[in-house]
Amino acid sequence: MEIEKFTEAISVILAFEQPWLLTKIEVQPKNKVVDVYIDYAKGSKFCCSQCGDICSVHDSVIRLIRHLDLLEYQLAFKSR
């Protein structure tokens, strides 16, 4: 399967919505791992977890989030 079609399929399956963007997918056949890189559109605003207001992003850290398996591959998100 072409990587573009695979990327599109993953995006549909995982139902990414704005401001989230699927930026890259890396498949590691030896380790049976799929890394899905997620980012957000520049200038995006999010709901503050403390006060509930809509706020701009000031800084971010790249996180690895282990997700459910995709067939026999481990699926992991890397996002900031």
N, CA, C and O atoms as a Maestro MAE file, in Angstrom:
{
 s_m_m2io_version
 :::
 2.0.0
}

f_m_ct {
 s_m_title
 :::
 protein
 m_atom[320] {
  # First column is atom index #
  i_m_mmod_type
  r_m_x_coord
  r_m_y_coord
  r_m_z_coord
  i_m_residue_number
  s_m_chain_name
  s_m_pdb_residue_name
  s_m_pdb_atom_name
  i_m_atomic_number
  :::
  1 25 0.846 -1.179 0.000 1 A "MET " " N  " 7
  2 3 0.000 0.000 0.000 1 A "MET " " CA " 6
  3 2 0.892 1.243 0.000 1 A "MET " " C  " 6
  4 15 1.893 1.294 0.714 1 A "MET " " O  " 8
  5 25 0.535 2.214 -0.779 2 A "GLU " " N  " 7
  6 3 1.292 3.460 -0.817 2 A "GLU " " CA " 6
  7 2 1.143 4.189 0.514 2 A "GLU " " C  " 6
  8 15 0.080 4.158 1.133 2 A "GLU " " O  " 8
  9 25 2.221 4.847 0.949 3 A "ILE " " N  " 7
  10 3 2.208 5.538 2.239 3 A "ILE " " CA " 6
  11 2 1.147 6.638 2.280 3 A "ILE " " C  " 6
  12 15 0.565 6.884 3.337 3 A "ILE " " O  " 8
  13 25 0.883 7.305 1.154 4 A "GLU " " N  " 7
  14 3 -0.128 8.359 1.127 4 A "GLU " " CA " 6
  15 2 -1.513 7.779 1.413 4 A "GLU " " C  " 6
  16 15 -2.293 8.367 2.162 4 A "GLU " " O  " 8
  17 25 -1.816 6.628 0.816 5 A "LYS " " N  " 7
  18 3 -3.114 5.987 1.049 5 A "LYS " " CA " 6
  19 2 -3.213 5.480 2.484 5 A "LYS " " C  " 6
  20 15 -4.272 5.566 3.106 5 A "LYS " " O  " 8
  21 25 -2.106 4.952 3.008 6 A "PHE " " N  " 7
  22 3 -2.082 4.476 4.380 6 A "PHE " " CA " 6
  23 2 -2.298 5.639 5.344 6 A "PHE " " C  " 6
  24 15 -3.077 5.525 6.290 6 A "PHE " " O  " 8
  25 25 -1.611 6.756 5.107 7 A "THR " " N  " 7
  26 3 -1.752 7.949 5.934 7 A "THR " " CA " 6
  27 2 -3.196 8.440 5.920 7 A "THR " " C  " 6
  28 15 -3.751 8.786 6.963 7 A "THR " " O  " 8
  29 25 -3.796 8.468 4.743 8 A "GLU " " N  " 7
  30 3 -5.193 8.906 4.619 8 A "GLU " " CA " 6
  31 2 -6.126 7.961 5.377 8 A "GLU " " C  " 6
  32 15 -7.053 8.410 6.052 8 A "GLU " " O  " 8
  33 25 -5.883 6.666 5.266 9 A "ALA " " N  " 7
  34 3 -6.711 5.678 5.971 9 A "ALA " " CA " 6
  35 2 -6.599 5.847 7.477 9 A "ALA " " C  " 6
  36 15 -7.612 5.815 8.176 9 A "ALA " " O  " 8
  37 25 -5.387 6.028 7.989 10 A "ILE " " N  " 7
  38 3 -5.182 6.229 9.435 10 A "ILE " " CA " 6
  39 2 -5.893 7.496 9.893 10 A "ILE " " C  " 6
  40 15 -6.516 7.508 10.955 10 A "ILE " " O  " 8
  41 25 -5.807 8.553 9.108 11 A "SER " " N  " 7
  42 3 -6.452 9.815 9.455 11 A "SER " " CA " 6
  43 2 -7.967 9.642 9.549 11 A "SER " " C  " 6
  44 15 -8.600 10.192 10.451 11 A "SER " " O  " 8
  45 25 -8.542 8.888 8.632 12 A "VAL " " N  " 7
  46 3 -9.992 8.644 8.650 12 A "VAL " " CA " 6
  47 2 -10.364 7.762 9.838 12 A "VAL " " C  " 6
  48 15 -11.329 8.049 10.545 12 A "VAL " " O  " 8
  49 25 -9.607 6.693 10.060 13 A "ILE " " N  " 7
  50 3 -9.895 5.768 11.150 13 A "ILE " " CA " 6
  51 2 -9.834 6.470 12.503 13 A "ILE " " C  " 6
  52 15 -10.692 6.248 13.357 13 A "ILE " " O  " 8
  53 25 -8.827 7.314 12.699 14 A "LEU " " N  " 7
  54 3 -8.638 7.987 13.981 14 A "LEU " " CA " 6
  55 2 -9.427 9.285 14.097 14 A "LEU " " C  " 6
  56 15 -9.434 9.910 15.158 14 A "LEU " " O  " 8
  57 25 -10.091 9.698 13.020 15 A "ALA " " N  " 7
  58 3 -10.993 10.858 13.008 15 A "ALA " " CA " 6
  59 2 -10.342 12.138 13.532 15 A "ALA " " C  " 6
  60 15 -10.877 12.787 14.432 15 A "ALA " " O  " 8
  61 25 -9.183 12.502 12.967 16 A "PHE " " N  " 7
  62 3 -8.539 13.752 13.356 16 A "PHE " " CA " 6
  63 2 -9.371 14.923 12.877 16 A "PHE " " C  " 6
  64 15 -9.841 14.939 11.740 16 A "PHE " " O  " 8
  65 25 -9.550 15.898 13.744 17 A "GLU " " N  " 7
  66 3 -10.286 17.110 13.402 17 A "GLU " " CA " 6
  67 2 -9.426 18.315 13.730 17 A "GLU " " C  " 6
  68 15 -8.515 18.236 14.554 17 A "GLU " " O  " 8
  69 25 -9.724 19.436 13.076 18 A "GLN " " N  " 7
  70 3 -9.010 20.676 13.356 18 A "GLN " " CA " 6
  71 2 -9.130 21.000 14.832 18 A "GLN " " C  " 6
  72 15 -10.204 20.799 15.401 18 A "GLN " " O  " 8
  73 25 -8.107 21.479 15.468 19 A "PRO " " N  " 7
  74 3 -6.855 21.961 14.914 19 A "PRO " " CA " 6
  75 2 -5.793 20.878 14.769 19 A "PRO " " C  " 6
  76 15 -4.670 21.183 14.366 19 A "PRO " " O  " 8
  77 25 -6.112 19.615 15.085 20 A "TRP " " N  " 7
  78 3 -5.114 18.553 15.018 20 A "TRP " " CA " 6
  79 2 -4.801 18.158 13.591 20 A "TRP " " C  " 6
  80 15 -5.692 18.084 12.745 20 A "TRP " " O  " 8
  81 25 -3.517 17.904 13.328 21 A "LEU " " N  " 7
  82 3 -3.041 17.544 11.999 21 A "LEU " " CA " 6
  83 2 -2.182 16.288 12.089 21 A "LEU " " C  " 6
  84 15 -1.344 16.170 12.983 21 A "LEU " " O  " 8
  85 25 -2.383 15.375 11.190 22 A "LEU " " N  " 7
  86 3 -1.518 14.210 11.069 22 A "LEU " " CA " 6
  87 2 -0.349 14.638 10.196 22 A "LEU " " C  " 6
  88 15 -0.534 14.931 9.015 22 A "LEU " " O  " 8
  89 25 0.862 14.677 10.765 23 A "THR " " N  " 7
  90 3 2.005 15.222 10.022 23 A "THR " " CA " 6
  91 2 2.919 14.166 9.416 23 A "THR " " C  " 6
  92 15 3.567 14.407 8.397 23 A "THR " " O  " 8
  93 25 2.969 12.979 10.056 24 A "LYS " " N  " 7
  94 3 3.890 11.965 9.544 24 A "LYS " " CA " 6
  95 2 3.525 10.610 10.144 24 A "LYS " " C  " 6
  96 15 3.018 10.527 11.263 24 A "LYS " " O  " 8
  97 25 3.790 9.556 9.383 25 A "ILE " " N  " 7
  98 3 3.650 8.189 9.883 25 A "ILE " " CA " 6
  99 2 4.935 7.456 9.564 25 A "ILE " " C  " 6
  100 15 5.427 7.487 8.436 25 A "ILE " " O  " 8
  101 25 5.473 6.792 10.586 26 A "GLU " " N  " 7
  102 3 6.664 5.956 10.391 26 A "GLU " " CA " 6
  103 2 6.288 4.522 10.742 26 A "GLU " " C  " 6
  104 15 5.798 4.251 11.838 26 A "GLU " " O  " 8
  105 25 6.520 3.607 9.808 27 A "VAL " " N  " 7
  106 3 6.240 2.195 10.034 27 A "VAL " " CA " 6
  107 2 7.573 1.479 10.237 27 A "VAL " " C  " 6
  108 15 8.489 1.610 9.425 27 A "VAL " " O  " 8
  109 25 7.671 0.722 11.326 28 A "GLN " " N  " 7
  110 3 8.871 -0.042 11.635 28 A "GLN " " CA " 6
  111 2 8.519 -1.532 11.557 28 A "GLN " " C  " 6
  112 15 8.144 -2.132 12.565 28 A "GLN " " O  " 8
  113 25 8.638 -2.129 10.371 29 A "PRO " " N  " 7
  114 3 8.234 -3.527 10.193 29 A "PRO " " CA " 6
  115 2 8.975 -4.506 11.101 29 A "PRO " " C  " 6
  116 15 8.379 -5.472 11.577 29 A "PRO " " O  " 8
  117 25 10.269 -4.271 11.350 30 A "LYS " " N  " 7
  118 3 11.042 -5.171 12.210 30 A "LYS " " CA " 6
  119 2 10.484 -5.220 13.624 30 A "LYS " " C  " 6
  120 15 10.356 -6.294 14.211 30 A "LYS " " O  " 8
  121 25 10.150 -4.045 14.172 31 A "ASN " " N  " 7
  122 3 9.646 -3.940 15.543 31 A "ASN " " CA " 6
  123 2 8.129 -4.046 15.632 31 A "ASN " " C  " 6
  124 15 7.563 -4.124 16.723 31 A "ASN " " O  " 8
  125 25 7.470 -4.049 14.459 32 A "LYS " " N  " 7
  126 3 6.002 -4.053 14.381 32 A "LYS " " CA " 6
  127 2 5.410 -2.879 15.161 32 A "LYS " " C  " 6
  128 15 4.552 -3.044 16.028 32 A "LYS " " O  " 8
  129 25 5.905 -1.684 14.817 33 A "VAL " " N  " 7
  130 3 5.459 -0.446 15.456 33 A "VAL " " CA " 6
  131 2 5.072 0.553 14.373 33 A "VAL " " C  " 6
  132 15 5.746 0.665 13.349 33 A "VAL " " O  " 8
  133 25 3.982 1.277 14.608 34 A "VAL " " N  " 7
  134 3 3.581 2.394 13.752 34 A "VAL " " CA " 6
  135 2 3.599 3.640 14.627 34 A "VAL " " C  " 6
  136 15 2.847 3.726 15.597 34 A "VAL " " O  " 8
  137 25 4.451 4.609 14.292 35 A "ASP " " N  " 7
  138 3 4.501 5.891 14.994 35 A "ASP " " CA " 6
  139 2 3.701 6.901 14.195 35 A "ASP " " C  " 6
  140 15 3.972 7.122 13.015 35 A "ASP " " O  " 8
  141 25 2.721 7.513 14.831 36 A "VAL " " N  " 7
  142 3 1.864 8.516 14.203 36 A "VAL " " CA " 6
  143 2 2.204 9.856 14.829 36 A "VAL " " C  " 6
  144 15 2.043 10.035 16.036 36 A "VAL " " O  " 8
  145 25 2.673 10.800 14.025 37 A "TYR " " N  " 7
  146 3 3.049 12.125 14.517 37 A "TYR " " CA " 6
  147 2 1.880 13.090 14.315 37 A "TYR " " C  " 6
  148 15 1.349 13.235 13.214 37 A "TYR " " O  " 8
  149 25 1.501 13.741 15.408 38 A "ILE " " N  " 7
  150 3 0.367 14.659 15.393 38 A "ILE " " CA " 6
  151 2 0.857 16.029 15.835 38 A "ILE " " C  " 6
  152 15 1.689 16.138 16.736 38 A "ILE " " O  " 8
  153 25 0.345 17.061 15.205 39 A "ASP " " N  " 7
  154 3 0.663 18.432 15.570 39 A "ASP " " CA " 6
  155 2 -0.639 19.218 15.521 39 A "ASP " " C  " 6
  156 15 -1.688 18.663 15.193 39 A "ASP " " O  " 8
  157 25 -0.580 20.482 15.839 40 A "TYR " " N  " 7
  158 3 -1.756 21.335 15.725 40 A "TYR " " CA " 6
  159 2 -1.420 22.519 14.837 40 A "TYR " " C  " 6
  160 15 -0.261 22.913 14.714 40 A "TYR " " O  " 8
  161 25 -2.443 23.075 14.226 41 A "ALA " " N  " 7
  162 3 -2.251 24.201 13.321 41 A "ALA " " CA " 6
  163 2 -1.716 25.406 14.088 41 A "ALA " " C  " 6
  164 15 -2.130 25.673 15.216 41 A "ALA " " O  " 8
  165 25 -0.798 26.123 13.463 42 A "LYS " " N  " 7
  166 3 -0.219 27.317 14.075 42 A "LYS " " CA " 6
  167 2 -1.332 28.315 14.406 42 A "LYS " " C  " 6
  168 15 -2.229 28.555 13.598 42 A "LYS " " O  " 8
  169 25 -1.255 28.881 15.592 43 A "GLY " " N  " 7
  170 3 -2.251 29.864 16.021 43 A "GLY " " CA " 6
  171 2 -3.487 29.236 16.654 43 A "GLY " " C  " 6
  172 15 -4.436 29.945 16.987 43 A "GLY " " O  " 8
  173 25 -3.489 27.914 16.823 44 A "SER " " N  " 7
  174 3 -4.641 27.236 17.421 44 A "SER " " CA " 6
  175 2 -4.842 27.659 18.866 44 A "SER " " C  " 6
  176 15 -3.892 28.027 19.557 44 A "SER " " O  " 8
  177 25 -6.078 27.602 19.310 45 A "LYS " " N  " 7
  178 3 -6.416 27.900 20.691 45 A "LYS " " CA " 6
  179 2 -7.107 26.679 21.290 45 A "LYS " " C  " 6
  180 15 -7.832 25.955 20.608 45 A "LYS " " O  " 8
  181 25 -6.862 26.470 22.587 46 A "PHE " " N  " 7
  182 3 -7.411 25.316 23.278 46 A "PHE " " CA " 6
  183 2 -8.061 25.752 24.582 46 A "PHE " " C  " 6
  184 15 -7.781 26.832 25.102 46 A "PHE " " O  " 8
  185 25 -8.919 24.909 25.091 47 A "CYS " " N  " 7
  186 3 -9.586 25.152 26.366 47 A "CYS " " CA " 6
  187 2 -8.587 24.895 27.494 47 A "CYS " " C  " 6
  188 15 -7.955 23.839 27.533 47 A "CYS " " O  " 8
  189 25 -8.441 25.851 28.406 48 A "CYS " " N  " 7
  190 3 -7.532 25.725 29.549 48 A "CYS " " CA " 6
  191 2 -8.067 24.662 30.508 48 A "CYS " " C  " 6
  192 15 -9.241 24.680 30.876 48 A "CYS " " O  " 8
  193 25 -7.195 23.740 30.907 49 A "SER " " N  " 7
  194 3 -7.616 22.666 31.811 49 A "SER " " CA " 6
  195 2 -7.874 23.166 33.231 49 A "SER " " C  " 6
  196 15 -8.509 22.475 34.027 49 A "SER " " O  " 8
  197 25 -7.379 24.376 33.551 50 A "GLN " " N  " 7
  198 3 -7.561 24.901 34.907 50 A "GLN " " CA " 6
  199 2 -8.747 25.856 35.020 50 A "GLN " " C  " 6
  200 15 -9.554 25.738 35.943 50 A "GLN " " O  " 8
  201 25 -8.857 26.804 34.085 51 A "CYS " " N  " 7
  202 3 -9.914 27.817 34.209 51 A "CYS " " CA " 6
  203 2 -11.037 27.661 33.190 51 A "CYS " " C  " 6
  204 15 -12.109 28.244 33.355 51 A "CYS " " O  " 8
  205 25 -10.798 26.869 32.128 52 A "GLY " " N  " 7
  206 3 -11.835 26.646 31.125 52 A "GLY " " CA " 6
  207 2 -11.873 27.682 30.014 52 A "GLY " " C  " 6
  208 15 -12.637 27.529 29.061 52 A "GLY " " O  " 8
  209 25 -11.061 28.743 30.114 53 A "ASP " " N  " 7
  210 3 -11.022 29.771 29.066 53 A "ASP " " CA " 6
  211 2 -10.343 29.231 27.813 53 A "ASP " " C  " 6
  212 15 -9.568 28.276 27.882 53 A "ASP " " O  " 8
  213 25 -10.636 29.842 26.675 54 A "ILE " " N  " 7
  214 3 -9.963 29.516 25.418 54 A "ILE " " CA " 6
  215 2 -8.659 30.311 25.382 54 A "ILE " " C  " 6
  216 15 -8.671 31.539 25.466 54 A "ILE " " O  " 8
  217 25 -7.531 29.600 25.255 55 A "CYS " " N  " 7
  218 3 -6.217 30.241 25.348 55 A "CYS " " CA " 6
  219 2 -5.309 29.839 24.187 55 A "CYS " " C  " 6
  220 15 -5.488 28.786 23.575 55 A "CYS " " O  " 8
  221 25 -4.339 30.691 23.900 56 A "SER " " N  " 7
  222 3 -3.294 30.371 22.928 56 A "SER " " CA " 6
  223 2 -2.295 29.421 23.575 56 A "SER " " C  " 6
  224 15 -2.201 29.340 24.800 56 A "SER " " O  " 8
  225 25 -1.553 28.705 22.740 57 A "VAL " " N  " 7
  226 3 -0.520 27.805 23.229 57 A "VAL " " CA " 6
  227 2 0.746 28.615 23.490 57 A "VAL " " C  " 6
  228 15 1.183 29.377 22.628 57 A "VAL " " O  " 8
  229 25 1.332 28.456 24.665 58 A "HIS " " N  " 7
  230 3 2.552 29.187 25.008 58 A "HIS " " CA " 6
  231 2 3.795 28.342 24.770 58 A "HIS " " C  " 6
  232 15 4.808 28.847 24.285 58 A "HIS " " O  " 8
  233 25 3.724 27.081 25.102 59 A "ASP " " N  " 7
  234 3 4.833 26.172 24.870 59 A "ASP " " CA " 6
  235 2 4.260 24.752 24.824 59 A "ASP " " C  " 6
  236 15 3.094 24.526 25.147 59 A "ASP " " O  " 8
  237 25 5.087 23.827 24.425 60 A "SER " " N  " 7
  238 3 4.610 22.448 24.351 60 A "SER " " CA " 6
  239 2 5.796 21.492 24.454 60 A "SER " " C  " 6
  240 15 6.947 21.870 24.235 60 A "SER " " O  " 8
  241 25 5.486 20.270 24.785 61 A "VAL " " N  " 7
  242 3 6.477 19.219 24.920 61 A "VAL " " CA " 6
  243 2 6.010 18.046 24.066 61 A "VAL " " C  " 6
  244 15 4.824 17.717 24.055 61 A "VAL " " O  " 8
  245 25 6.936 17.415 23.352 62 A "ILE " " N  " 7
  246 3 6.568 16.252 22.553 62 A "ILE " " CA " 6
  247 2 6.311 15.083 23.497 62 A "ILE " " C  " 6
  248 15 7.134 14.772 24.359 62 A "ILE " " O  " 8
  249 25 5.162 14.442 23.322 63 A "ARG " " N  " 7
  250 3 4.770 13.317 24.169 63 A "ARG " " CA " 6
  251 2 4.566 12.078 23.314 63 A "ARG " " C  " 6
  252 15 4.187 12.161 22.146 63 A "ARG " " O  " 8
  253 25 4.825 10.937 23.920 64 A "LEU " " N  " 7
  254 3 4.556 9.652 23.288 64 A "LEU " " CA " 6
  255 2 3.350 9.052 23.992 64 A "LEU " " C  " 6
  256 15 3.368 8.856 25.207 64 A "LEU " " O  " 8
  257 25 2.311 8.762 23.234 65 A "ILE " " N  " 7
  258 3 1.085 8.197 23.788 65 A "ILE " " CA " 6
  259 2 0.848 6.841 23.142 65 A "ILE " " C  " 6
  260 15 0.636 6.757 21.933 65 A "ILE " " O  " 8
  261 25 0.884 5.796 23.927 66 A "ARG " " N  " 7
  262 3 0.654 4.448 23.422 66 A "ARG " " CA " 6
  263 2 -0.836 4.277 23.187 66 A "ARG " " C  " 6
  264 15 -1.641 4.569 24.071 66 A "ARG " " O  " 8
  265 25 -1.206 3.813 22.018 67 A "HIS " " N  " 7
  266 3 -2.604 3.645 21.636 67 A "HIS " " CA " 6
  267 2 -2.885 2.157 21.479 67 A "HIS " " C  " 6
  268 15 -1.988 1.327 21.626 67 A "HIS " " O  " 8
  269 25 -4.119 1.832 21.184 68 A "LEU " " N  " 7
  270 3 -4.475 0.441 20.911 68 A "LEU " " CA " 6
  271 2 -3.695 -0.074 19.718 68 A "LEU " " C  " 6
  272 15 -3.258 0.707 18.872 68 A "LEU " " O  " 8
  273 25 -3.519 -1.383 19.647 69 A "ASP " " N  " 7
  274 3 -2.796 -1.973 18.524 69 A "ASP " " CA " 6
  275 2 -3.587 -1.839 17.229 69 A "ASP " " C  " 6
  276 15 -4.817 -1.785 17.231 69 A "ASP " " O  " 8
  277 25 -2.857 -1.789 16.136 70 A "LEU " " N  " 7
  278 3 -3.427 -1.752 14.802 70 A "LEU " " CA " 6
  279 2 -3.022 -3.063 14.136 70 A "LEU " " C  " 6
  280 15 -1.895 -3.211 13.665 70 A "LEU " " O  " 8
  281 25 -3.952 -4.005 14.104 71 A "LEU " " N  " 7
  282 3 -3.674 -5.372 13.679 71 A "LEU " " CA " 6
  283 2 -2.580 -5.926 14.584 71 A "LEU " " C  " 6
  284 15 -2.777 -5.971 15.798 71 A "LEU " " O  " 8
  285 25 -1.446 -6.346 14.054 72 A "GLU " " N  " 7
  286 3 -0.389 -6.882 14.917 72 A "GLU " " CA " 6
  287 2 0.702 -5.861 15.214 72 A "GLU " " C  " 6
  288 15 1.755 -6.213 15.746 72 A "GLU " " O  " 8
  289 25 0.456 -4.597 14.872 73 A "TYR " " N  " 7
  290 3 1.433 -3.532 15.113 73 A "TYR " " CA " 6
  291 2 1.032 -2.701 16.330 73 A "TYR " " C  " 6
  292 15 -0.148 -2.436 16.558 73 A "TYR " " O  " 8
  293 25 2.046 -2.293 17.113 74 A "GLN " " N  " 7
  294 3 1.805 -1.355 18.194 74 A "GLN " " CA " 6
  295 2 1.616 0.031 17.570 74 A "GLN " " C  " 6
  296 15 2.365 0.412 16.671 74 A "GLN " " O  " 8
  297 25 0.645 0.765 18.031 75 A "LEU " " N  " 7
  298 3 0.356 2.100 17.507 75 A "LEU " " CA " 6
  299 2 0.686 3.115 18.591 75 A "LEU " " C  " 6
  300 15 0.170 3.030 19.705 75 A "LEU " " O  " 8
  301 25 1.548 4.079 18.264 76 A "ALA " " N  " 7
  302 3 1.951 5.089 19.226 76 A "ALA " " CA " 6
  303 2 1.831 6.477 18.588 76 A "ALA " " C  " 6
  304 15 2.227 6.680 17.440 76 A "ALA " " O  " 8
  305 25 1.282 7.422 19.345 77 A "PHE " " N  " 7
  306 3 1.194 8.806 18.892 77 A "PHE " " CA " 6
  307 2 2.345 9.585 19.467 77 A "PHE " " C  " 6
  308 15 2.717 9.393 20.624 77 A "PHE " " O  " 8
  309 25 2.914 10.463 18.668 78 A "LYS " " N  " 7
  310 3 3.919 11.410 19.145 78 A "LYS " " CA " 6
  311 2 3.374 12.782 18.823 78 A "LYS " " C  " 6
  312 15 3.234 13.149 17.657 78 A "LYS " " O  " 8
  313 25 3.065 13.543 19.871 79 A "SER " " N  " 7
  314 3 2.477 14.862 19.648 79 A "SER " " CA " 6
  315 2 3.064 15.858 20.620 79 A "SER " " C  " 6
  316 15 3.680 15.501 21.624 79 A "SER " " O  " 8
  317 25 2.850 17.138 20.287 80 A "ARG " " N  " 7
  318 3 3.289 18.169 21.230 80 A "ARG " " CA " 6
  319 2 2.086 18.817 21.835 80 A "ARG " " C  " 6
  320 15 2.221 19.718 22.662 80 A "ARG " " O  " 8
  :::
 }
 m_bond[319] {
  # First column is bond index #
  i_m_from
  i_m_to
  i_m_order
  :::
  1 1 2 1
  2 2 3 1
  3 3 4 2
  4 3 5 1
  5 5 6 1
  6 6 7 1
  7 7 8 2
  8 7 9 1
  9 9 10 1
  10 10 11 1
  11 11 12 2
  12 11 13 1
  13 13 14 1
  14 14 15 1
  15 15 16 2
  16 15 17 1
  17 17 18 1
  18 18 19 1
  19 19 20 2
  20 19 21 1
  21 21 22 1
  22 22 23 1
  23 23 24 2
  24 23 25 1
  25 25 26 1
  26 26 27 1
  27 27 28 2
  28 27 29 1
  29 29 30 1
  30 30 31 1
  31 31 32 2
  32 31 33 1
  33 33 34 1
  34 34 35 1
  35 35 36 2
  36 35 37 1
  37 37 38 1
  38 38 39 1
  39 39 40 2
  40 39 41 1
  41 41 42 1
  42 42 43 1
  43 43 44 2
  44 43 45 1
  45 45 46 1
  46 46 47 1
  47 47 48 2
  48 47 49 1
  49 49 50 1
  50 50 51 1
  51 51 52 2
  52 51 53 1
  53 53 54 1
  54 54 55 1
  55 55 56 2
  56 55 57 1
  57 57 58 1
  58 58 59 1
  59 59 60 2
  60 59 61 1
  61 61 62 1
  62 62 63 1
  63 63 64 2
  64 63 65 1
  65 65 66 1
  66 66 67 1
  67 67 68 2
  68 67 69 1
  69 69 70 1
  70 70 71 1
  71 71 72 2
  72 71 73 1
  73 73 74 1
  74 74 75 1
  75 75 76 2
  76 75 77 1
  77 77 78 1
  78 78 79 1
  79 79 80 2
  80 79 81 1
  81 81 82 1
  82 82 83 1
  83 83 84 2
  84 83 85 1
  85 85 86 1
  86 86 87 1
  87 87 88 2
  88 87 89 1
  89 89 90 1
  90 90 91 1
  91 91 92 2
  92 91 93 1
  93 93 94 1
  94 94 95 1
  95 95 96 2
  96 95 97 1
  97 97 98 1
  98 98 99 1
  99 99 100 2
  100 99 101 1
  101 101 102 1
  102 102 103 1
  103 103 104 2
  104 103 105 1
  105 105 106 1
  106 106 107 1
  107 107 108 2
  108 107 109 1
  109 109 110 1
  110 110 111 1
  111 111 112 2
  112 111 113 1
  113 113 114 1
  114 114 115 1
  115 115 116 2
  116 115 117 1
  117 117 118 1
  118 118 119 1
  119 119 120 2
  120 119 121 1
  121 121 122 1
  122 122 123 1
  123 123 124 2
  124 123 125 1
  125 125 126 1
  126 126 127 1
  127 127 128 2
  128 127 129 1
  129 129 130 1
  130 130 131 1
  131 131 132 2
  132 131 133 1
  133 133 134 1
  134 134 135 1
  135 135 136 2
  136 135 137 1
  137 137 138 1
  138 138 139 1
  139 139 140 2
  140 139 141 1
  141 141 142 1
  142 142 143 1
  143 143 144 2
  144 143 145 1
  145 145 146 1
  146 146 147 1
  147 147 148 2
  148 147 149 1
  149 149 150 1
  150 150 151 1
  151 151 152 2
  152 151 153 1
  153 153 154 1
  154 154 155 1
  155 155 156 2
  156 155 157 1
  157 157 158 1
  158 158 159 1
  159 159 160 2
  160 159 161 1
  161 161 162 1
  162 162 163 1
  163 163 164 2
  164 163 165 1
  165 165 166 1
  166 166 167 1
  167 167 168 2
  168 167 169 1
  169 169 170 1
  170 170 171 1
  171 171 172 2
  172 171 173 1
  173 173 174 1
  174 174 175 1
  175 175 176 2
  176 175 177 1
  177 177 178 1
  178 178 179 1
  179 179 180 2
  180 179 181 1
  181 181 182 1
  182 182 183 1
  183 183 184 2
  184 183 185 1
  185 185 186 1
  186 186 187 1
  187 187 188 2
  188 187 189 1
  189 189 190 1
  190 190 191 1
  191 191 192 2
  192 191 193 1
  193 193 194 1
  194 194 195 1
  195 195 196 2
  196 195 197 1
  197 197 198 1
  198 198 199 1
  199 199 200 2
  200 199 201 1
  201 201 202 1
  202 202 203 1
  203 203 204 2
  204 203 205 1
  205 205 206 1
  206 206 207 1
  207 207 208 2
  208 207 209 1
  209 209 210 1
  210 210 211 1
  211 211 212 2
  212 211 213 1
  213 213 214 1
  214 214 215 1
  215 215 216 2
  216 215 217 1
  217 217 218 1
  218 218 219 1
  219 219 220 2
  220 219 221 1
  221 221 222 1
  222 222 223 1
  223 223 224 2
  224 223 225 1
  225 225 226 1
  226 226 227 1
  227 227 228 2
  228 227 229 1
  229 229 230 1
  230 230 231 1
  231 231 232 2
  232 231 233 1
  233 233 234 1
  234 234 235 1
  235 235 236 2
  236 235 237 1
  237 237 238 1
  238 238 239 1
  239 239 240 2
  240 239 241 1
  241 241 242 1
  242 242 243 1
  243 243 244 2
  244 243 245 1
  245 245 246 1
  246 246 247 1
  247 247 248 2
  248 247 249 1
  249 249 250 1
  250 250 251 1
  251 251 252 2
  252 251 253 1
  253 253 254 1
  254 254 255 1
  255 255 256 2
  256 255 257 1
  257 257 258 1
  258 258 259 1
  259 259 260 2
  260 259 261 1
  261 261 262 1
  262 262 263 1
  263 263 264 2
  264 263 265 1
  265 265 266 1
  266 266 267 1
  267 267 268 2
  268 267 269 1
  269 269 270 1
  270 270 271 1
  271 271 272 2
  272 271 273 1
  273 273 274 1
  274 274 275 1
  275 275 276 2
  276 275 277 1
  277 277 278 1
  278 278 279 1
  279 279 280 2
  280 279 281 1
  281 281 282 1
  282 282 283 1
  283 283 284 2
  284 283 285 1
  285 285 286 1
  286 286 287 1
  287 287 288 2
  288 287 289 1
  289 289 290 1
  290 290 291 1
  291 291 292 2
  292 291 293 1
  293 293 294 1
  294 294 295 1
  295 295 296 2
  296 295 297 1
  297 297 298 1
  298 298 299 1
  299 299 300 2
  300 299 301 1
  301 301 302 1
  302 302 303 1
  303 303 304 2
  304 303 305 1
  305 305 306 1
  306 306 307 1
  307 307 308 2
  308 307 309 1
  309 309 310 1
  310 310 311 1
  311 311 312 2
  312 311 313 1
  313 313 314 1
  314 314 315 1
  315 315 316 2
  316 315 317 1
  317 317 318 1
  318 318 319 1
  319 319 320 2
  :::
 }
}
